[in-house]
Amino acid sequence: MTPPLSHLRQSRTPPPGDTGQEALYLRSLSDRQVSVQVQLRDGETIDGWIEYFDDGMVRITREGHPNLFIYKQQIRTITELTRRRLSRNAASNGVGE
């Protein structure tokens, strides 16, 4: 006789809702002060670096502009800016010449 299906369903544990990978990644970006581009759900992009974060928000520090606290639910993507991209932006702004 085989056990009922309900017995099999009870023995499985659901996957964790939070793996901790987001916090590890944000901590890495913050510790290294990596320049990032944050794209918001409304399409706006913000350049800066992550100074602080918690469960619900991220603080973006920007040079020459006010620092921002952004709710995580408003963030679409966070992209690391590469040195190549930064140097291209600096060259187009006349920085370093």
Backbone as a printed PyTorch tensor [residue, N CA C, xyz], in Angstrom:
tensor([[[  0.8370,  -1.1820,   0.0000],
         [  0.0000,   0.0000,   0.0000],
         [  0.8830,   1.2470,   0.0000]],

        [[  0.5930,   2.2120,  -0.8400],
         [  1.3910,   3.4340,  -0.9410],
         [  0.8320,   4.5030,  -0.0060]],

        [[  1.7440,   5.3600,   0.5290],
         [  1.2590,   6.4160,   1.4250],
         [  0.4590,   7.4490,   0.6310]],

        [[ -0.4750,   8.1130,   1.2760],
         [ -1.2670,   9.1330,   0.5670],
         [ -0.3810,  10.3030,   0.1200]],

        [[ -0.7910,  10.9760,  -0.9450],
         [ -0.0220,  12.0990,  -1.4910],
         [  0.1280,  13.2280,  -0.4790]],

        [[ -0.8530,  13.4240,   0.3680],
         [ -0.7670,  14.5120,   1.3440],
         [  0.4310,  14.3000,   2.2720]],

        [[  0.7980,  13.0360,   2.5460],
         [  1.9610,  12.7420,   3.3840],
         [  3.2470,  13.2190,   2.6960]],

        [[  3.3610,  13.0370,   1.3790],
         [  4.5410,  13.4730,   0.6470],
         [  4.6560,  14.9980,   0.6330]],

        [[  3.5540,  15.6680,   0.4870],
         [  3.5790,  17.1300,   0.4540],
         [  4.0200,  17.7170,   1.7860]],

        [[  3.6580,  17.1090,   2.8800],
         [  4.0170,  17.6260,   4.1890],
         [  5.4960,  17.4460,   4.4880]],

        [[  6.1330,  16.4650,   3.8890],
         [  7.5370,  16.1950,   4.1930],
         [  8.4850,  17.1650,   3.4760]],

        [[  8.0250,  17.8300,   2.4500],
         [  8.8680,  18.7860,   1.7290],
         [  8.8430,  20.1350,   2.4370]],

        [[ 10.0120,  20.7390,   2.5110],
         [ 10.0750,  22.0770,   3.0940],
         [ 10.1200,  23.0950,   1.9620]],

        [[  9.4140,  24.2020,   2.1180],
         [  9.4290,  25.2140,   1.0630],
         [ 10.7900,  25.8870,   0.9790]],

        [[ 11.1580,  26.4100,  -0.1920],
         [ 12.4370,  27.1150,  -0.3160],
         [ 12.4110,  28.3850,   0.5250]],

        [[ 13.5740,  28.8230,   0.9940],
         [ 13.5950,  30.0360,   1.8140],
         [ 13.2020,  31.2510,   0.9800]],

        [[ 12.5130,  32.1850,   1.6030],
         [ 12.0960,  33.4040,   0.9060],
         [ 13.2570,  34.3600,   0.7170]],

        [[ 14.2120,  34.3220,   1.6390],
         [ 15.3530,  35.2320,   1.5710],
         [ 16.6330,  34.4150,   1.7080]],

        [[ 17.4490,  34.4130,   0.6730],
         [ 18.6900,  33.6380,   0.7000],
         [ 19.8540,  34.4240,   1.2820]],

        [[ 19.6840,  35.7420,   1.4370],
         [ 20.7590,  36.5810,   1.9470],
         [ 21.7080,  37.0690,   0.8710]],

        [[ 21.5040,  36.6570,  -0.3680],
         [ 22.4050,  37.0480,  -1.4500],
         [ 22.3000,  38.5330,  -1.7750]],

        [[ 21.0990,  39.0940,  -1.6650],
         [ 20.9360,  40.5240,  -1.9380],
         [ 21.7740,  41.3390,  -0.9610]],

        [[ 21.6960,  41.0080,   0.3170],
         [ 22.4580,  41.7420,   1.3400],
         [ 23.9580,  41.5920,   1.1180]],

        [[ 24.4060,  40.3920,   0.7530],
         [ 25.8360,  40.1880,   0.4920],
         [ 26.3090,  41.0390,  -0.6860]],

        [[ 25.5020,  41.0980,  -1.7390],
         [ 25.8690,  41.8750,  -2.9200],
         [ 25.9040,  43.3710,  -2.5990]],

        [[ 24.8780,  43.8620,  -1.9260],
         [ 24.8430,  45.2830,  -1.5740],
         [ 25.9720,  45.6380,  -0.6130]],

        [[ 26.2920,  44.7490,   0.3220],
         [ 27.4080,  44.9840,   1.2470],
         [ 28.7210,  45.0730,   0.4780]],

        [[ 28.8930,  44.1970,  -0.5160],
         [ 30.1030,  44.2150,  -1.3360],
         [ 30.2280,  45.5390,  -2.0930]],

        [[ 29.1240,  45.9900,  -2.7080],
         [ 29.1430,  47.2560,  -3.4310],
         [ 29.4420,  48.4180,  -2.4910]],

        [[ 28.8600,  48.3850,  -1.3120],
         [ 29.0490,  49.4550,  -0.3350],
         [ 30.4810,  49.4840,   0.1920]],

        [[ 31.0030,  48.3240,   0.5590],
         [ 32.3590,  48.2550,   1.1130],
         [ 33.4090,  48.7160,   0.1080]],

        [[ 33.2130,  48.3530,  -1.1560],
         [ 34.1770,  48.7200,  -2.1980],
         [ 33.8960,  50.0900,  -2.7950]],

        [[ 32.7970,  50.7150,  -2.3980],
         [ 32.3590,  52.0120,  -2.9320],
         [ 32.3500,  52.0080,  -4.4630]],

        [[ 31.7430,  50.9760,  -5.0160],
         [ 31.6390,  50.8190,  -6.4630],
         [ 30.6030,  51.7970,  -7.0020]],

        [[ 30.9450,  52.4840,  -8.0790],
         [ 29.9760,  53.3590,  -8.7370],
         [ 28.8970,  52.4970,  -9.3820]],

        [[ 27.6500,  52.8710,  -9.1360],
         [ 26.5260,  52.1090,  -9.6710],
         [ 25.5430,  53.0420, -10.3590]],

        [[ 24.7430,  52.4510, -11.2170],
         [ 23.6300,  53.1630, -11.8300],
         [ 22.3650,  52.4430, -11.3830]],

        [[ 21.4670,  53.1870, -10.7480],
         [ 20.2140,  52.6260, -10.2570],
         [ 19.1090,  53.0640, -11.2020]],

        [[ 18.4100,  52.0920, -11.7710],
         [ 17.2740,  52.4090, -12.6320],
         [ 16.0090,  52.1840, -11.8130]],

        [[ 15.1830,  53.2150, -11.7440],
         [ 13.9380,  53.1350, -10.9960],
         [ 12.8220,  52.5910, -11.8730]],

        [[ 11.7470,  52.1750, -11.2550],
         [ 10.6130,  51.6050, -11.9950],
         [  9.9760,  52.6040, -12.9590]],

        [[ 10.1100,  53.9070, -12.6740],
         [  9.5310,  54.9150, -13.5750],
         [ 10.4700,  55.2710, -14.7230]],

        [[ 11.6520,  54.6100, -14.8070],
         [ 12.5740,  54.8330, -15.9070],
         [ 13.7160,  55.7760, -15.5860]],

        [[ 13.6240,  56.5190, -14.4900],
         [ 14.6950,  57.4500, -14.1050],
         [ 15.9390,  56.6630, -13.6910]],

        [[ 17.1160,  57.1950, -14.0310],
         [ 18.3690,  56.5690, -13.6160],
         [ 19.1420,  57.5140, -12.7100]],

        [[ 19.8280,  56.9200, -11.7350],
         [ 20.5910,  57.6830, -10.7560],
         [ 21.9670,  57.0490, -10.6480]],

        [[ 23.0140,  57.8730, -10.7660],
         [ 24.3870,  57.3950, -10.6250],
         [ 24.9240,  57.8100,  -9.2700]],

        [[ 25.6990,  56.9260,  -8.6530],
         [ 26.3090,  57.2120,  -7.3590],
         [ 26.9110,  55.9400,  -6.7960]],

        [[ 27.0390,  55.8740,  -5.4770],
         [ 27.4840,  54.6410,  -4.8420],
         [ 26.6420,  54.3930,  -3.6020]],

        [[ 26.5210,  53.1280,  -3.2540],
         [ 25.6690,  52.7290,  -2.1410],
         [ 26.4340,  52.9280,  -0.8390]],

        [[ 25.9410,  53.8420,  -0.0120],
         [ 26.5900,  54.1090,   1.2640],
         [ 25.9600,  53.2740,   2.3740]],

        [[ 24.6490,  53.0460,   2.2930],
         [ 23.9240,  52.3540,   3.3490],
         [ 22.7250,  51.6550,   2.7390]],

        [[ 22.3050,  50.5500,   3.3680],
         [ 21.0840,  49.8750,   2.9580],
         [ 20.5180,  49.1200,   4.1540]],

        [[ 19.2280,  48.8510,   4.1050],
         [ 18.5970,  47.9820,   5.0900],
         [ 17.5260,  47.1660,   4.3750]],

        [[ 16.5880,  46.5900,   5.1090],
         [ 15.5870,  45.7260,   4.4950],
         [ 14.6790,  46.4470,   3.5080]],

        [[ 14.4750,  47.7570,   3.6960],
         [ 13.5010,  48.4410,   2.8700],
         [ 14.0170,  49.5340,   1.9670]],

        [[ 15.2700,  49.9710,   2.1710],
         [ 15.7470,  51.0910,   1.3650],
         [ 17.2550,  51.0490,   1.1620]],

        [[ 17.7060,  51.9080,   0.2160],
         [ 19.1210,  52.0310,  -0.1280],
         [ 19.4510,  53.5140,  -0.1260]],

        [[ 20.6000,  53.8880,   0.4330],
         [ 21.0540,  55.2820,   0.3680],
         [ 22.0980,  55.3880,  -0.7320]],

        [[ 21.8440,  56.2470,  -1.7080],
         [ 22.7640,  56.4900,  -2.8180],
         [ 23.4700,  57.8140,  -2.5590]],

        [[ 24.7850,  57.7780,  -2.4940],
         [ 25.5930,  58.9840,  -2.3170],
         [ 26.0650,  59.4320,  -3.6890]],

        [[ 25.8870,  60.7340,  -3.9700],
         [ 26.2410,  61.2770,  -5.2760],
         [ 27.1430,  62.4830,  -5.0900]],

        [[ 28.0800,  62.6490,  -6.0010],
         [ 28.9600,  63.8140,  -5.9620],
         [ 28.2760,  64.9810,  -6.6690]],

        [[ 28.2390,  66.1260,  -5.9920],
         [ 27.6650,  67.3160,  -6.5860],
         [ 26.1460,  67.3540,  -6.5810]],

        [[ 25.5050,  66.3510,  -6.0100],
         [ 24.0430,  66.2850,  -5.9360],
         [ 23.6520,  65.7930,  -4.5500]],

        [[ 22.4180,  66.0490,  -4.1300],
         [ 21.9730,  65.5490,  -2.8260],
         [ 21.9740,  64.0180,  -2.7830]],

        [[ 22.2660,  63.4660,  -1.6180],
         [ 22.1800,  62.0230,  -1.4200],
         [ 20.7100,  61.6300,  -1.3830]],

        [[ 20.4180,  60.3960,  -1.7840],
         [ 19.0320,  59.9460,  -1.8760],
         [ 18.8050,  58.6700,  -1.0830]],

        [[ 17.6760,  58.5960,  -0.4070],
         [ 17.1840,  57.3530,   0.1730],
         [ 16.1040,  56.8440,  -0.7640]],

        [[ 16.2660,  55.6310,  -1.2730],
         [ 15.3360,  55.0790,  -2.2520],
         [ 14.7570,  53.7850,  -1.6990]],

        [[ 13.4320,  53.6750,  -1.7250],
         [ 12.7950,  52.4300,  -1.3150],
         [ 13.1540,  51.3310,  -2.3040]],

        [[ 13.4890,  50.1470,  -1.7970],
         [ 13.8720,  49.0380,  -2.6750],
         [ 12.7640,  48.6680,  -3.6440]],

        [[ 11.5120,  48.8140,  -3.2300],
         [ 10.3960,  48.4560,  -4.1150],
         [ 10.3230,  49.3660,  -5.3390]],

        [[ 10.9890,  50.5170,  -5.3060],
         [ 11.0000,  51.4390,  -6.4380],
         [ 12.1640,  51.1770,  -7.3950]],

        [[ 13.0870,  50.2700,  -7.0200],
         [ 14.2780,  49.9980,  -7.8280],
         [ 13.9940,  48.8650,  -8.8070]],

        [[ 14.3080,  49.1180, -10.0790],
         [ 14.1990,  48.0710, -11.1010],
         [ 15.5200,  47.3050, -11.1860]],

        [[ 16.6420,  48.0300, -11.3700],
         [ 17.9540,  47.3740, -11.4730],
         [ 19.0240,  48.2280, -10.8110]],

        [[ 20.0900,  47.5490, -10.3810],
         [ 21.3080,  48.2170,  -9.9290],
         [ 22.4340,  47.6390, -10.7710]],

        [[ 23.1400,  48.5040, -11.4940],
         [ 24.1970,  48.0700, -12.4040],
         [ 25.5130,  48.7020, -11.9890]],

        [[ 26.5550,  47.8800, -11.8920],
         [ 27.8890,  48.4110, -11.6020],
         [ 28.3950,  49.1520, -12.8350]],

        [[ 28.9600,  50.3300, -12.6200],
         [ 29.5610,  51.0760, -13.7190],
         [ 31.0200,  50.6570, -13.8280]],

        [[ 31.4380,  50.2920, -15.0230],
         [ 32.8030,  49.8310, -15.2240],
         [ 33.7530,  51.0090, -15.3410]],

        [[ 35.0310,  50.7540, -15.1660],
         [ 36.0360,  51.8170, -15.3060],
         [ 35.9990,  52.4150, -16.7000]],

        [[ 35.8150,  51.5570, -17.7000],
         [ 35.7640,  52.0280, -19.0810],
         [ 34.6240,  53.0210, -19.2650]],

        [[ 33.4630,  52.6760, -18.7120],
         [ 32.3050,  53.5420, -18.8460],
         [ 32.5240,  54.8440, -18.0840]],

        [[ 33.1070,  54.7600, -16.8900],
         [ 33.3680,  55.9650, -16.1120],
         [ 34.3640,  56.8710, -16.8230]],

        [[ 35.4340,  56.2890, -17.4000],
         [ 36.4330,  57.1130, -18.0560],
         [ 35.8530,  57.7550, -19.3150]],

        [[ 34.9490,  57.0820, -19.9980],
         [ 34.2940,  57.6640, -21.1760],
         [ 33.4390,  58.8510, -20.7370]],

        [[ 32.6930,  58.6980, -19.6350],
         [ 31.8720,  59.8030, -19.1240],
         [ 32.7520,  60.9520, -18.6720]],

        [[ 33.8690,  60.6640, -18.0280],
         [ 34.7680,  61.7110, -17.5660],
         [ 35.3770,  62.4610, -18.7590]],

        [[ 35.7240,  61.7270, -19.8140],
         [ 36.3210,  62.3530, -21.0000],
         [ 35.3090,  63.2630, -21.6940]],

        [[ 34.0460,  62.8250, -21.7350],
         [ 33.0400,  63.6480, -22.3970],
         [ 32.7070,  64.9010, -21.5950]],

        [[ 32.9790,  64.8650, -20.2870],
         [ 32.7250,  66.0370, -19.4450],
         [ 33.9510,  66.9180, -19.3050]],

        [[ 35.0660,  66.5430, -19.9390],
         [ 36.2770,  67.3420, -19.8770],
         [ 37.0870,  67.1140, -18.6140]],

        [[ 36.7700,  66.0680, -17.8650],
         [ 37.4850,  65.7750, -16.6340],
         [ 38.7620,  65.0150, -16.9800]],

        [[ 39.8540,  65.3360, -16.3420],
         [ 41.0940,  64.6120, -16.5310],
         [ 41.8970,  65.0780, -17.7260]],

        [[ 41.5280,  66.1620, -18.3430],
         [ 42.2810,  66.6560, -19.5000],
         [ 43.1640,  67.7930, -19.1070]]])
